[in-house]
């Protein structure tokens, strides 16, 4: 009688095939939480790499006045004579000879 009463009310121990959910359900929850953790870890790492790349200049900045003059000459902002004049002036020779 007791068995039929439990079955009549939808008891889960009567062999209806749902007992596996007690094992698979928590296992799936652990797997999904692990995947979510890996996704968050990957996104944070990606954001950090982009921040580090943004802080690094693509071309190093010239550090000395001669480097600045050479960079301007390389970009075509000044001509050869003006470059020689700047270098001569920086080296203490105002006559324009390098």
C-alpha positions in Angstrom: 0.0 0.0 0.0 2.8 2.4 0.9 4.5 1.8 -2.4 1.4 2.6 -4.4 0.8 5.7 -2.4 4.3 7.1 -3.1 3.9 6.2 -6.8 0.5 7.9 -6.9 2.0 11.1 -5.7 5.0 11.0 -8.1 7.7 9.7 -5.8 11.2 9.8 -7.4 12.4 6.5 -6.0 9.9 4.3 -7.9 12.1 3.7 -10.9 10.8 6.4 -13.2 14.4 7.2 -14.4 15.0 10.5 -12.8 17.5 9.4 -10.1 20.4 10.2 -12.5 19.6 13.9 -12.1 20.9 13.8 -8.5 24.3 13.0 -10.0 24.4 14.9 -13.3 22.7 18.1 -12.0 25.4 19.0 -9.5 28.1 17.8 -11.9 26.8 20.1 -14.6 26.7 23.0 -12.2 30.4 22.5 -11.3 31.3 22.2 -15.0 29.4 25.4 -15.9 30.9 27.3 -13.0 34.4 26.2 -14.0 33.7 27.3 -17.6 32.4 30.7 -16.3 35.6 31.1 -14.2 37.8 30.3 -17.2 35.9 32.8 -19.3 36.3 35.5 -16.7 40.0 34.7 -16.3 40.5 34.9 -20.1 38.7 38.2 -20.4 40.6 39.8 -17.6 43.9 38.6 -19.1 42.9 40.0 -22.5 42.0 43.4 -21.0 45.4 43.5 -19.2 47.3 42.7 -22.4 45.5 45.4 -24.3 46.3 47.9 -21.5 50.0 47.0 -21.5 50.1 47.3 -25.3 48.4 50.7 -25.2 51.1 51.9 -22.7 54.0 50.9 -25.0 54.7 53.4 -27.7 54.9 51.9 -31.2 58.0 54.0 -32.0 60.4 54.9 -29.2 60.6 58.6 -28.6 63.9 60.2 -29.4 65.8 61.1 -26.2 68.5 63.6 -27.3 68.3 66.7 -29.4 70.4 65.0 -32.1 67.9 62.1 -32.1 65.0 64.6 -32.5 66.8 66.3 -35.4 67.5 63.0 -37.0 63.9 61.9 -36.7 62.7 65.2 -38.2 65.1 64.7 -41.1 64.0 61.1 -41.6 60.3 62.3 -41.7 61.2 65.0 -44.3 60.3 67.8 -42.0 63.7 69.5 -42.5 66.2 69.4 -45.3 69.8 68.2 -45.3 71.3 71.6 -44.8 69.0 72.5 -41.9 69.8 69.1 -40.3 73.6 69.8 -40.7 73.1 73.3 -39.2 71.2 71.9 -36.2 73.8 69.2 -35.5 76.6 71.7 -35.9 74.9 74.1 -33.5 74.3 71.4 -31.0 77.9 70.4 -31.1 79.1 73.9 -30.6 80.1 74.8 -34.2 77.8 77.6 -35.3 79.5 77.7 -38.8 77.4 74.7 -40.1 80.2 72.2 -40.5 79.5 68.8 -38.8 
